[in-house]
Amino acid sequence: MSNDFHRQLIAEFRANRGELGGMFEGWSLAVLTTTGAKTGLSREVLLGYLRIDGNGVVVASANGADRHPAWYHNIRRNPIVTVETGGDTYRAIAAIPQGPAYEKLFAQVVAEAPGYGDYQAKTTREIPVVVLHRIEPRPGEERVKGMGDWLVEVHQWFRGELRTLREQADDLVNGGATAIVRPEPDLVQEMRAHCLGFCTALRRHHTGEDSVVFPSLAEQFPALAPAIAQLAEQHQVVARLQDAIRELVDGFVPGESDPARLRTELERLAGELEAHFDFEEQAVVTALNATAAAPPTA
């Protein structure tokens, strides 16, 4: 299909609110706008469009050619896309299922549109199926709280706990009002209990991300893999800082140990964590919100 003919089809598609005549009459189609992997420019392509399990689905069949189409390489580099179905236009994040999830989805695709099975028979490459997870709610629908929103709330809790630890360290250093009300040995015991709870919760949180959440995201969204690898490295740095803090807090002896050193280490941990939380939220919140609802509250 020539570029000029393709552009004409897209223009006709838009002018007729998603309807095309001739050989495409009756087809379910969509215009997918991606960002060029090499150029960074906006690219438009007209594709067959399915709805499966509530999500838009497109197939990188290229009519059974032995190479993946260019738009597929684009979403591997940048998964944020725009989808036009004629009656609806929305921003989405494009996921690429793998393994059993892919096999199940491809079977659903072939059940709805058998021609894709014929395309697969023509080539030795595994034809990718792409799920278009809507980023914003449909018009008139209320936005559902997603896993990314929940992650931000968890980070806010950690920020608050860390802030309390820093305030307790300040009281030890400065002899503030809190230290007057609570004698230093009591404040130290309180700080030890607080530190234990904070460090245990943060380690459990990072373990869950490293073992479940991050591998799933990296598999579905190849563009996120470098950021996720960086987040995993940051977890190791944070773990070492936590160990240093625990050692300082557990070994702190009122009247003998240096509270200024404890506060310095806490400030360092706080700086590392703030940068980590900010980077993580920027990198994965959109993907998490689009692909998973927040866990139910107790």
C-alpha positions as CSV (number, residue, x, y, z in Angstrom):
1,M,0.0,0.0,0.0
2,S,1.5,3.3,-1.1
3,N,1.9,6.2,1.3
4,D,-0.4,8.4,-0.7
5,F,-3.1,5.7,-0.8
6,H,-2.7,5.1,2.9
7,R,-3.1,8.8,3.7
8,Q,-6.2,9.0,1.5
9,L,-7.7,6.1,3.4
10,I,-7.0,7.8,6.7
11,A,-8.5,11.0,5.5
12,E,-11.6,9.1,4.3
13,F,-11.8,7.2,7.6
14,R,-11.8,10.5,9.6
15,A,-14.3,12.2,7.2
16,N,-16.7,9.3,7.5
17,R,-16.3,8.8,11.3
18,G,-14.6,5.4,11.0
19,E,-16.4,4.1,7.9
20,L,-14.6,3.0,4.7
21,G,-16.1,1.7,1.4
22,G,-14.7,-0.6,-1.2
23,M,-12.6,-3.5,-0.1
24,F,-12.6,-2.2,3.5
25,E,-16.4,-1.8,3.8
26,G,-17.6,-3.3,7.1
27,W,-14.2,-3.6,8.6
28,S,-13.5,-2.6,12.2
29,L,-10.6,-0.2,11.9
30,A,-8.6,2.4,13.8
31,V,-6.0,5.0,13.2
32,L,-3.0,4.5,15.5
33,T,-0.7,7.4,16.0
34,T,2.7,6.5,17.4
35,T,6.1,8.3,17.9
36,G,8.8,7.3,15.4
37,A,11.5,5.2,17.1
38,K,14.2,6.8,15.1
39,T,12.8,10.2,14.2
40,G,10.7,11.1,17.2
41,L,8.0,12.3,14.7
42,S,4.3,11.5,14.8
43,R,3.4,8.5,12.6
44,E,-0.1,7.4,11.6
45,V,-1.3,4.0,10.5
46,L,-4.6,2.5,9.7
47,L,-5.1,-0.9,11.3
48,G,-7.7,-3.6,11.9
49,Y,-9.1,-3.0,15.4
50,L,-10.6,-5.5,17.8
51,R,-12.1,-5.1,21.3
52,I,-11.2,-8.0,23.6
53,D,-11.9,-8.1,27.4
54,G,-12.8,-4.4,27.3
55,N,-9.6,-3.2,25.6
56,G,-8.7,-2.2,22.1
57,V,-6.4,-4.7,20.3
58,V,-4.3,-4.4,17.2
59,V,-2.1,-7.0,15.5
60,A,1.3,-6.5,14.0
61,S,0.6,-8.9,11.2
62,A,2.0,-6.8,8.2
63,N,-0.1,-9.2,6.1
64,G,2.1,-12.1,7.0
65,A,5.4,-10.5,6.1
66,D,8.6,-11.7,7.7
67,R,9.4,-8.4,9.4
68,H,7.5,-6.5,12.1
69,P,5.8,-3.4,10.8
70,A,7.4,0.0,11.6
71,W,4.6,1.0,14.0
72,Y,5.3,-2.0,16.2
73,H,9.0,-0.9,16.6
74,N,7.7,2.6,17.5
75,I,5.6,1.3,20.4
76,R,8.5,-0.8,21.7
77,R,10.4,2.5,22.0
78,N,7.5,4.7,23.2
79,P,4.2,2.9,24.2
80,I,2.1,6.1,24.5
81,V,-0.2,6.2,21.5
82,T,-3.4,7.9,20.3
83,V,-6.2,5.7,19.0
84,E,-9.0,6.9,16.7
85,T,-11.9,4.5,16.1
86,G,-14.2,7.0,14.3
87,G,-16.6,7.4,17.2
88,D,-13.9,7.7,19.9
89,T,-10.4,9.1,20.2
90,Y,-8.3,8.3,23.2
91,R,-4.7,8.1,24.5
92,A,-3.5,4.7,25.4
93,I,-0.4,2.9,26.6
94,A,0.4,-0.1,24.4
95,A,1.2,-3.4,26.1
96,I,2.8,-6.4,24.4
97,P,1.7,-9.6,26.1
98,Q,4.2,-12.5,26.3
99,G,4.1,-16.2,27.0
100,P,0.7,-17.8,28.1
101,A,-1.0,-14.3,28.1
102,Y,0.0,-13.9,24.4
103,E,-1.1,-17.4,23.4
104,K,-4.5,-16.9,25.0
105,L,-4.9,-13.4,23.4
106,F,-3.8,-14.6,20.0
107,A,-6.4,-17.4,20.1
108,Q,-9.1,-14.9,21.0
109,V,-7.9,-12.7,18.0
110,V,-8.1,-15.6,15.6
111,A,-11.5,-16.6,16.9
112,E,-12.8,-13.1,16.1
113,A,-10.8,-12.5,12.9
114,P,-9.5,-15.8,11.4
115,G,-7.5,-14.0,8.8
116,Y,-4.8,-13.3,11.4
117,G,-4.3,-17.0,11.7
118,D,-3.7,-17.2,7.9
119,Y,-1.1,-14.4,8.2
120,Q,0.7,-16.3,11.0
121,A,0.8,-19.4,8.7
122,K,2.6,-17.4,6.1
123,T,5.6,-16.4,8.3
124,T,8.0,-18.0,10.8
125,R,8.0,-14.9,13.0
126,E,5.6,-14.8,15.9
127,I,3.1,-12.1,15.1
128,P,2.7,-9.7,18.0
129,V,-0.6,-8.7,19.5
130,V,-0.8,-5.3,21.1
131,V,-3.3,-4.3,23.8
132,L,-4.2,-0.6,23.9
133,H,-4.9,0.2,27.6
134,R,-6.9,3.4,27.8
135,I,-5.2,6.1,29.9
136,E,-8.1,8.4,30.5
137,P,-11.7,7.4,31.3
138,R,-14.3,7.4,28.6
139,P,-16.5,10.6,28.4
140,G,-19.0,10.6,31.2
141,E,-17.3,7.8,33.1
142,E,-15.7,8.3,36.5
143,R,-12.0,7.7,36.8
144,V,-11.2,4.4,38.6
145,K,-8.4,4.4,41.1
146,G,-5.5,2.5,39.6
147,M,-2.4,0.6,40.9
148,G,-0.3,3.6,40.1
149,D,-2.4,5.9,42.3
150,W,-2.1,3.3,45.1
151,L,1.7,3.3,44.6
152,V,1.8,7.1,45.1
153,E,-0.2,6.7,48.3
154,V,2.3,4.1,49.6
155,H,5.1,6.4,48.8
156,Q,3.4,9.2,50.7
157,W,3.1,6.9,53.7
158,F,6.8,6.2,53.5
159,R,7.6,9.8,53.2
160,G,5.6,10.6,56.3
161,E,7.3,7.8,58.3
162,L,10.7,9.0,57.2
163,R,9.8,12.6,58.2
164,T,8.9,11.4,61.7
165,L,12.2,9.6,62.0
166,R,14.1,12.7,61.0
167,E,12.1,14.8,63.5
168,Q,13.0,12.4,66.2
169,A,16.7,12.6,65.3
170,D,16.4,16.4,65.3
171,D,15.0,16.2,68.9
172,L,18.0,14.1,70.0
173,V,20.5,16.6,68.4
174,N,18.8,19.8,69.5
175,G,17.1,18.8,72.8
176,G,13.8,20.2,71.5
177,A,10.4,20.3,73.2
178,T,9.7,16.6,72.3
179,A,12.9,15.5,74.0
180,I,11.9,17.5,77.2
181,V,8.5,15.8,77.4
182,R,10.0,12.4,76.7
183,P,13.4,11.7,78.3
184,E,16.1,10.8,75.8
185,P,16.2,7.0,76.6
186,D,12.4,6.8,75.9
187,L,12.8,8.8,72.7
188,V,15.5,6.4,71.6
189,Q,13.4,3.4,72.3
190,E,10.5,5.0,70.4
191,M,12.8,5.7,67.5
192,R,14.1,2.2,67.4
193,A,10.5,0.8,67.2
194,H,9.6,3.3,64.5
195,C,12.7,2.6,62.5
196,L,12.1,-1.2,62.6
197,G,8.6,-0.8,61.3
198,F,9.6,1.6,58.6
199,C,12.6,-0.4,57.4
200,T,10.6,-3.7,57.5
201,A,7.7,-2.2,55.5
202,L,10.0,-0.6,52.9
203,R,12.0,-3.8,52.4
204,R,8.8,-5.8,51.9
205,H,7.5,-3.2,49.5
206,H,10.7,-3.3,47.4
207,T,10.8,-7.1,47.4
208,G,7.3,-7.2,46.0
209,E,8.2,-4.7,43.3
210,D,11.4,-6.6,42.3
211,S,9.8,-10.0,42.3
212,V,6.3,-9.4,40.8
213,V,5.5,-5.8,39.7
214,F,8.6,-4.8,37.8
215,P,9.2,-8.0,35.8
216,S,5.6,-7.9,34.6
217,L,5.9,-4.3,33.5
218,A,9.2,-4.8,31.8
219,E,7.7,-7.8,29.9
220,Q,4.7,-5.9,28.7
221,F,6.4,-2.5,28.0
222,P,9.9,-3.0,26.6
223,A,10.4,0.8,26.7
224,L,10.2,0.7,30.5
225,A,12.9,-2.0,30.9
226,P,15.9,0.5,31.3
227,A,14.0,2.5,33.9
228,I,13.0,-0.6,35.8
229,A,16.6,-1.9,35.8
230,Q,17.6,1.5,37.3
231,L,14.9,1.3,39.9
232,A,16.1,-2.2,40.9
233,E,19.6,-0.8,41.3
234,Q,18.2,2.0,43.5
235,H,16.5,-0.6,45.7
236,Q,19.9,-2.1,46.5
237,V,21.3,1.3,47.4
238,V,18.3,1.9,49.7
239,A,18.7,-1.5,51.3
240,R,22.3,-0.7,52.2
241,L,21.3,2.7,53.6
242,Q,18.6,1.0,55.7
243,D,21.1,-1.4,57.1
244,A,23.3,1.5,58.1
245,I,20.4,3.3,59.8
246,R,19.3,0.2,61.7
247,E,22.8,-0.3,63.0
248,L,23.1,3.3,64.1
249,V,19.7,3.3,65.8
250,D,20.0,-0.1,67.4
251,G,23.5,0.8,68.7
252,F,22.6,4.3,69.9
253,V,23.5,4.8,73.6
254,P,22.1,8.0,75.1
255,G,24.8,10.2,76.5
256,E,27.5,8.3,74.6
257,S,26.6,8.0,70.9
258,D,26.7,10.9,68.5
259,P,23.1,11.8,67.5
260,A,24.5,14.2,64.8
261,R,25.8,11.1,62.9
262,L,22.4,9.4,63.1
263,R,20.7,12.5,61.7
264,T,23.2,12.8,58.9
265,E,22.6,9.2,57.8
266,L,18.8,9.7,58.0
267,E,19.1,12.8,55.8
268,R,21.1,10.8,53.3
269,L,18.5,8.1,53.2
270,A,15.8,10.7,52.9
271,G,17.5,12.2,49.9
272,E,18.0,8.8,48.2
273,L,14.4,7.8,48.8
274,E,12.8,11.1,47.6
275,A,14.8,10.8,44.4
276,H,13.8,7.1,44.0
277,F,10.1,7.7,44.7
278,D,10.0,10.6,42.3
279,F,11.7,8.7,39.5
280,E,9.6,5.6,40.1
281,E,6.3,7.6,39.9
282,Q,7.4,9.3,36.7
283,A,8.4,5.9,35.1
284,V,5.6,3.5,36.0
285,V,2.5,5.2,37.4
286,T,0.9,5.6,34.0
287,A,1.4,2.0,33.0
288,L,0.2,0.7,36.4
289,N,-2.9,2.8,36.3
290,A,-3.8,1.7,32.8
291,T,-3.2,-2.0,33.4
292,A,-4.4,-2.7,37.0
293,A,-6.9,-1.4,39.5
294,A,-5.8,-0.4,43.0
295,P,-6.0,-3.2,45.6
296,P,-9.3,-3.2,47.6
297,T,-9.1,-1.4,50.9
298,A,-9.8,-3.3,54.1
